[in-house]
Amino acid sequence: MKVLSVASEVYPLIKTGGLADVAGALPAALSTHGVDMQVLLPGYQQVMAKLRNPVPVIRFDDLLGVRATILASTIDGVDYLVLDAPELFDRAGGPYTDAANADHRDNWRRFAALSRAAANIAEGALDDWTPDIVHAHDWQAGLTPVYMMQGKAASTPTVMTIHNIAFQGQFGPDIFPELGLPQSVFSVDGIEYYGDVSFLKGGLQMATAITTVSPTYAQEIRTPAFGMGLDGLINARADSLHGIVNGIDTDVWDPASDRMIAANYSLAKPKKRQHNRKALAEHFGFGDTDKPVFTVVSRLTWQKGIDVLTELADDIVAMGGRLAVLGSGDKALETALLSAAERHPGDIGLVIGYNEPLSHLMQAGGDMILVPSRFEPCGLTQLYGLRYGNVPVVARTGGLADTIVDANEAATAAEVATGFQFFPVTPDALREALRRAIRTFSQPKAWAQLQNQGMKADVSWDRSALRYASLYTELLTAKSKK
C-alpha cells in the first residue's frame, strides 16, 4: 500500500510543534503494517541543509507562478519528497513566520503550491511511484484533496487529519483566481468560508475521510465551543470522522538510550533519574533538588492555558514547588513569566525559544509536566512525561483526557492512575490539582507507584498505526467496490 503524506513540517528535518513529531513518526510506524509511505514537505532553508544526495524527480516551470523542483532523498530510512521552490521557501525565519515573527504574506501561495505538487504526484508525475492513498495534514496541506478532485486523481482516496482546528488557513477572496481552480470550487460546498477562502474547510469538504488526533477531540470539534466555526461541516461529515490518538517515537523518546539527557535510566533501573533532576536544577539555577519541580514545555499562548499558569506562579513557590518553563509565544505571557522568574530567582526559571535537547532534559529531570490547555487535540508532552516518569498534570480535555488516568481514590487504589486531571481551566481548579500533586509527591511510595504506572503505559505508535493502516485498507476496499 503506497501512501503519500503531505505536511508542512516533519521531524527531524523541521519542527515547530507536535505536527512535525507525528508526521515524522508515521512512516516507520506504518511500515510494519505493509505501508510504503513517502513524505512531501516544503524545502525551507533548514530542510535543504539536511538533505542527503537529493535527486530531482519532478520539475515545474510554473507552479502557481514559480519555478520549482521536487527532490527525492532518503534519510534514516524515511523517503522524503522535498518541494524546492526558492521563491517560496528560501527565506529567513520559520516555516510560517518571518524573522520578526510575522506571518509570511504569501503563505497562501506557499502552501497552495505544496498541495498542487501533491496532487501532481497523486496523478502519476513520478515515474515509478504513484500513491494509492494521499494523507494531508492540517490547513497547510488542505488544498490537496481539492486539487485532486479536479483532475486525474479524483478517485484516489484522501485522508485529512486535523491536528488543531483553530488554525484554518483563511485568506481573502482576492487570492482565489491565483489558485488555478475552477470558479465552482469557490462555493459553500467547496473552499468558500464566509466570503473568504479556507484551506482547511476545503480539505474537510472534499477528503474521503477525516481524522483527528484523539477520540475526545473528535467529539469536541462537533460542538460550537470547540469547532471554531466548522462544527456544522464536521457534523455533516460525522460518518467519515475518526479519532485516532497519537503515539510517540519511542526510539527518539527513550530515557534508557536518550543522548540528550544527563544520565540514562529505565523503569527497571530508576535511580539514575536523580542525575537528571540535578542537571535540570543546575540549568535553571535552582538550589537543592528536594522541592518538586513543575515543568512546562509549550507554546506560551491562551490556548495552552499559560495565562492561568502565570496567575499561579507565586502560588507554586508558596506551596513549596519550583517552576521551569521552556517555550515562546504571546509577548505579554513571556513578559509575565519573566517577571515571575525575577521575583523568585532560584525557584522559577524560564527559557524563551525552542530547544530540543533541553525539552528532553526537562522530561527526564522534572517531577511533573504541566499541560493546562483550554483545548488540546492530542498533546504529546504528556506522553513524553509518562515515558520519562515526569508525572502529567493536565486539563481534562481532548487527548489529555484520553491519555491520562486521574489519581483519584479509586484509580490510585487500583494502581492504574498515571497523573492528575483538573477542570475547568481556572486558577482555582489548577491550584487544587497542584496541591494534590505536591501532596502525593511528599509520599515516596505513592509517588513511585504513580511514576511507575506512567512509565509502563503504552505510548508507542503500535495501536494507532494499526488504526491508520486499517482506515487506509477500508478506503481502498470501498474504492474497489465502486
N, C-alpha and C positions, 0 to 999 in steps of 0.2 A: 504494500500500500504506500503510494508516494504522496507526501503531503508538503505543500509549500506554506511555511509560516511567515507572516508579514508583520514586522514590528519596528517601532521607531527607536528602540534601544534593546540591546542584548548583552548580558554579562557573559564573558569578561571584557568584551570589546568596548562597550559604552554603558554607563548606568547612571540614572538619577533616582531610581526608586525600584519598587517591587516588580514592576512590569519587566524590567531587564532580567531580574533573577528568574522569573517564570519562563520567559522566552528563551533564556539561556539553558535552563534545566530540561525543558520538554524534549529536545531531540534525543538525548541519551536515555531519558526515562521511557520514551516510547519505542526506542529501538528494540527493546526486549519483547515488544508486542508485535513485531513484524512491520513497524512503520519506518519508512525511509523518509526522514524529514530534512528539507533544506530550508534555510532561514534567509529571508530577504530583509536587508536593513539599509539605511542611508550611509553614504560614505563621508561621514563627518571627518574632520582632521584627526580626531583621536582614533577613529576606526581605521583610516587609511594607514596610519603609522604602525598598526599592529598586524596588518595582513602579511601572510607568508606566501610567496610565489604566486601572486594573483594572476589569473588568466582571463583575458577579455572573452566573453561568451556572447554578448549581445551589444550592438551599438545602436544608438538613436541619434539621428540627425536633428530631430525636432521632437523632444519630449516636453510637451506643454511649453514650447518656446525656447528650450535649452538643448545643447548637445550633451549626451550622457553615454556612459558605458556601464554595463553590468560585468563585474569582475567575480570570478569564482575562486574561492580559497578555502582550504580545509585546515582547521586549527583544532588541535586536541580532539580529533575525531568528529568534529562538527563541520558540516558543509555549509559555508556561507555564500550568499549571493549579495554583493555589495553594489549599491547604485552610486556610481562615481559620477556626480554631476557638480563640478566645481562651482558653477554659478549659484547653486542652491546650498551646498553643504560645506564648501571650503572657506570657512569664516571663523572668527574668534567667538568665544562664548560657549554656551552649552547647546544641547540638541534643539531646544525650543526658544532660548533667550540669548540676547547678545551680551557683551562684556559688562553692560550696565544693568543687566537683569531685566531688560525689557523684551517682550515678545518680538521675534523677527517679524517684520511687517509682511513678508511673503510666506509665512508659514502655510497658508492655504495652498500656494503653488508647490512648495517643497514636498508636502505630504500627499497632495493630489498626484504629483509625479511618481511618488513611491507606489501609490495604488495603481496608477496607469501601467507602470512597469510590471507590477504583479499580475495584472490582467493579461499583459502580453505573454508572460511566462505560462499562464494558465491556457492560453490559446495555442501554445506549442512553439514559442520562439526559441527555446533551447533545442539543440539538435538531438540530444539523447536522453532528455528527461522532461516529461510532462506530468504535472501533478494530477492525482485522482481527486484530491481534496485541497481546498485553499482555506487556511485558518488565519483570519485577520484579528489583530489585537488593538483595541481602543480606537479613538477617533482618528488617529494619525493614519490608520490603515482602513478607515471606514468606507472610503470610496471604492475599495477593491471589489466587493460584491456588486456595486453599482456599475462600474466599468465592465465587469464580466457579463452582466445581464444584457449589455448592449452588443455583444459580439459573439465569436465562435465558442466561447467558454460558458455560454448561458446555462448549459445543462450540468456543468461541473458543480458539485455540492460545495457550499461555503459555510464556514463557522465563524461567527462574530463573537468575540469574547469581550465582555465589559469588565475592565479592571477597576474603573471608577467612573460612574455615570455622571459625576459632577463636571467632568471635562468632555465637552461635546463637539469641539471644533466648529464653532458657529461664526460665520462671516457674512458680510453684507451681500446683497443680491448682485452687486456690480461684478463680482468675480465669476458668476455663473457662465457668461459667454466664453470665458477663458478656459473652462474645464473640458471643452470638447465633447460635451454630452448633448443629446437631443433636447429640445425645449420641453418635451413631455415629461422629462425627469424632474423639472422644477415644478413640482406639484405636491399636494398634501400626501399623496401616495408615494412620493419619491423623497427628494432631499430638501424640499422647501419646509421651513420651520418658522412660522410667524413672520413671513416675508423675507427671512434670511435663508442662508444655506447652512445646513448642519451635516457635517461629515458623519457623525455617529448615527444620527437619525437615518441617513441613507443606508448605512450598513445594517442597522437593525431592521429596516423595512425590507431589504432585499436578500439578506442572508438566508440560507436554508435552515440553519439552526443558530440559536443564540445561547451562549453560556456566560455565566458569571462565576466568580471565584469562591463562592460558598453557598450552601443551601439557604441559610438565613437571609443573606443579601439578595438572593434571587426572589425571595418573598417580599423583602423590604422595598425593592425598587418597583413593586407593583402598587405602592401606596404613594399618595401625593407628598408625604413627608420625606420620602427618600428617592422618589422617581425623577426629581429635578425637571419636571415638565414632560417627561417621556413615559410616565406611568400608563397613560392611555394606550400608547403603542405597545408597551410591554405586555399589558393585559390582553390586548388584541392578539398577541402572538404567544400567549402563555403556553400553548401546547408545544411550542418549539423551544421553550426556555428550560435550561438545565443549570443547576447549581452544583459545581464541582470544586470542592475545596482545594486550595493549592497545597503542594508539598514543598520541601526544600531540598537542595542538593546536599545530601548527607556526606558526600566526599569533601566538598568545599567547607561545609559546616560540621566539623567533627572535632570535638575537644581532644580526642586521643591522637590526632595527627596534625592539627591546625598549626601551621608555621607562623601565624600572625600573633600568637599569644605567648605569654611568658613561660608557661610550663604546661605540658600535656597531661591530661587526666582522663578518667573514664568513670562510668558507673561502678565498675569493679574496683577501681583504684582512685578514689575521690580526693585523697588528702592533698595532692599537689595543686588542687584548685586554689589553695591558700596563697600560693605564689602569685597567682593572677590577681587576687584581691590586693596583695601588697603592691604589685606593679601598677594597678589601677589607682590606688591611693597616692602613689608617688607621682603619677602622671597629672592628677588633678590637684596636687598639693594638699591632700588630706593628711591628717596626723595618724594616730593609732588606727588600727583596722578593726576595732571591736564594734563600732557603730554600724548598723545596717546601711548599705549603700543602695539607693534607688537610682536606676539608670534610665535614660531616655535617649533613644536613637530615632530621630523623627524629623520630618518637615515641621517647622515651627509655624503652625497655622491654626486657625479657628477650628477647621475640620478635625484636626488631631487633638483638640481639647487643650492645647497648650496655654490658652488664656486662663483656664481653670487651674491648671498646674501652677502658673505664676502666682495666682492668688494664695496658694498654699505653700509657697517656698519657705516662708518664715515658719509656718506650722511644722513642716518636715524637720527643720532644725530643732524647734522647740520640743518635738516628740522624741528627739534623740537620734534622728536619722541624718543621712547625707544625701546629696543630690548631684549626679553627674550627667550632663546634657551634651549631646552631640547633634548638631543639625543646623539648618538655616531656613529662612522664610520671611515671615512678616517682620518688618523692621521694628515695629512697636513691641512685638513679643521678644525679639532679640534684645532690645534695649531693656525691657523689664527683667529679663533673666540676667543680663549683665549687671544690672543694679542689685539684684538679689545676691549675685556672686560677690559683689563689692561689700555688701552688708555682712556677708558670712564667709570671709576667707577661711579656707580650711574645712568648710562644711558644704559649700556649693561651688561646683566647677562647671565651666561652660566652654565648649569649643565650637566656634561657628564655622560651618562648612561641611564638606564631605570627606570622610577619612575611613576607608575600608578596613585597614589594619586596626585602627582604634575601635571601630564598631565590633570587631571580633573580641578584642581585649575587654570591652565593656560587658559583653555577654559572658565571658569567662571569669571576670573578676567582680561583677555586680552581684548583689543579693536578690534584687527584684528589678524587673523590667516594667516600666510604666507605659501603658498604652491607653490613655484616657479619651479615645476618639469619639466624636459625636456620631460618626458613621465610619465603618471600616469594611470594605467589600470582603477582604480576607484577612490581611495583615500577615506579615512574615516575621516581624521582630519577636512576636510572642512565641512563634515556632522555634526560632533560634534560641530564645530564652529557655524553652523546655529542654532542648537538646543540650544546653550548656549548664543546666542547673541554676539558671537565673530566673527565679520564680515570677511568672507574669501576674501583674495587677492590671486588669483590663475592664473597659466598659462593656456592658452586656449588649453588644450589637454586632450584626454581620458575622464575619468569620471569627471574631473574637469569642462570640457566644458559642460557636460551633466547635472550637478547638480547645477551650479551657474549661475544666470542671472546677466549679467554685468549692472552696474549702469550707463548706457549711458543715454542720454537725454530722449529718448523715453520710455525706461523701467522705469526710475525714475518718469516721468510724469504719467505713467500708474500705478505706485505704485506696480510694480512686481519685481523690482531689489532686489537682495539678496547679492551682493558683487561686486568685481572688477576683471575683467579678463585682461590679457595682453598677447601679442605675438609679436615677438618671445621671447625666453628666453635669453635676453641680458640685460646688465646693464641699457641701455637707456630705454628699454621698461618697466623694473621693476621700475626704478626710476620714470617714469611718472605715473605708477599705484600707487605708494606710495604717490606721490603728490596729486593725485585725492582723495585717501583715507583720507589723512590728511586734505585736503580742505573740504571734506564732514563732517569729524569729528568736524570741527570748526563751523558747522551749526547744533545746537542741534536738531531742528525739523527734518531736513533731515536725520540726523544720527539715531534718534529714529525710523523713518519710515523704514530705512534700516534694523535695528536690528529686529524690529517687524515682517517685512515681512519674514526674515530668520527664526525667531523662529516659525512662522506659517507653514513653509514648512513641507511637509510630508516626513520625512527622515526614517520612520519605514520600516520594512521588509514586510509590508502588500502586496503591489503591486508586489514586487519582489518574495515573497514566492508563490504567486499565479502563477507567470510565471514559477517558478521551478516545482510546482505541475502539471501545465498544460503540461509542457515538459515531465515529468515522465509519465503522462497519455498517451500522444501521442506515446511515445516509447513502452509502454505496448500494446497499441492498434495495433500498427504496427507489433509487435511481434506475436500477436494473429492471425493476418491475414496471416502470412507466412505458 
